[in-house]
Amino acid sequence: MMAPPAKRILMTTDAVGGVWVYAAGLARALCELGHAVTLAVMGPPPAAEQLTALQGVRGLAVDITDLALEWMDPEGEDTAKAQDRLLAMADRVQPDVVHINGYREAAFPWPAPVLLVAHSCVWSWWSACRGQAPQEARWHRYAEAVACGLMAADEWSAPTAAFRDAIQACYATPTRGRVIHNGLDLPASALPKEPFILAAGRLWDEAKNLSALAAIASQLDWPLRAAGPIQAPSASAEEQPAGAIEFLGVLSRPQMIAQMRRAGIFASPALYEPFGLSILEAAACGCALVLGDIPTLRELWADAALFIEPRDPPALARALQRLCRDDRLRGRMQHAAQRRARRYSLGKMARAYHDLYGTMQQAPLPTRNVSMPEATAEFPA
């Protein structure tokens, strides 16, 4: 028997990358289940097409703020302002559950149970990409805020078990987080596949490992195209990286899906990827996958992708070239990826959150300690 619905949900999000796709899709699906959702958008504002996709969803409201994202404000200079603004929003919305797609905001004195969803974090990113913890004091301040949010939340979850375990190890969380896989719904691709390789995402992000693709693009039979922003949001000017990659720029989501439906292969030699919604989108569109061999992607795509050591460009070139030249293998991998993608549906994700919200509503609301401790966890050296 399903838990009673949480009728009012206040959900934070950003519009920079995959978190927006996740939050917008989840909010729409939750509204279809009878919930009312207010999306509090932090960081750079969403593009017009991002907002257009949410128009007409009954029960959904979008509140765009000027609040800094925590990874863009590691010193926490915007924290007091964020608390005032978001708690005022809560006074207006009167939420039954607060869904935080971040960390520091979970420690605010909310009037309702708080779910924290871990999508990424600077410390685990730094460890995966650079093999060590950040040394600057501002990132230690950031880590303290992350640990404080995890400690304050009534429940926390992550999109893969591997990333849940990484967060738990990094921040010594007091509870074991839940795992709720991300999900989306896309109709099966009916377009004929074309001979090109696609990569997508925040191309400025070291974790995406664009340099490995740039190093081998000229060696491949098929052209390699990459879609997404080349420079970080705080960068002053955009410069196209050198290499034999065709850069498509920032595409709207319909344009990106159109590219995925045409591409024969999708490459993501990631060093760090807590889930990878762009990989799921590409798989749903019938692309054969070549992925970095990291625990999160193994968890999701074992037996449905070719895996390579992400710091080994020759291995990446061999895997891509093999798929370019072997039609039967490419066809098998395309079908395997598309079948696996059906496991991660938007409806399944929404129902999991629906049930969790109901469980949280039934628990007594704890007294929150919102003070920021000097040291809240043992961070890796």
C-alpha positions, 0 to 999 in steps of 0.5 A: 500500500502506497504511503500518503502523498506529501502534498507540498514539496519545496525542492532546491535545484540549479540550472547548470547541468544534470541536476536541472534535468533530474529536478525538472523531470522529478518535479513534473512526475511528482505533480502527476502523482498529485503533489504540489512542487515549488522549485527554488532555483539557485545559481545561474538562471535557467534558459528560456527553453528550460522554463518553457518545458515546465509551463503548464504543469499543474501544481508546479511553481518555479522560484528563481533566486539570485543565490550562489551555488555552494561549490561556487561559494565555498567560503559560505559568504552567501549562506546567511542570505540563502537561509533568509531567502529560502526560509521565507519561501518555506513560510509562503509554501508551507512544505510537508517535505523539503528536498535539498539537491545540495548540502549546506541548505539542509542545515537550515531550521526548516519547518518540515522534514528534510531530504538531502540528495547527494549528486556530486561533491568537490572533495570526492571530485578532487579525489577522483580527478587529482588523487588528493584532497584540496588543500585550500582553506576555503574547500575545508570550509566547504567540506564542513558545510557539507558534513553539517548538512548531511548530519542535519538532514532527516534522510539522505540519498544518492543516485548510485550505491558507489557514490553513496559509499564515497560520500559516507567514507568522505564525510563520516555520515551518521546514517547510511544513505539510501540509493534512488537511481536517477531516471528519465523517460524518452521514446525509443529512437526510430532514426537511422544511426549515423557514423559519428561519435558523440560526447556531451556535458560540461566540457570544462569539467576536468572529470569529463576527461575531454583531453583524452578524447581530444588526444585520439580524435584524429586517429578514429574512422568516425568524426567525434563531436562534443556538445556542451559549454566549453568554459565554466560559468565564472569564466570571462571568455570562451576559447575552443580547445585544440584538437580534432573534435567538432564542437557543437556548442551549448544545445537545447535539450531537444537539440541534444536528444536529436544528436543522440538519436543520430549518433552511433556511439556515445563516449564518456571516458569520465574520471568521476561521474556520480550517475551520468544523466547524459549517458542515460539519455544517450543509451535511451536513444540507442547509442553504443556506450564507451565509458570510463571504468569507474565504480558508479558507471560499472554499477549502472552499465555492466554488460551494456557498455565497453569500459576503458581505463579513463587515463589510457587514451590508446585504450579509448581509441581502440574501443572506439575504433572497434565499435566504428569498424564492427557493425555487429558488435556496435548493433549489439551494444546499442541494443544492450544500452537501450535495454538497460536504460529502461531500468532507470525510468522517470516513473520508477524514480518518482514513485521511490521519492513519493514513498520516501516522502510519505515515510518522512512525514510520519516520523516526528520532526527533530530539533535541528542544531544549525550551528556550524562546527569547526570540525564535523568529520574526518576528511581524507588527507 
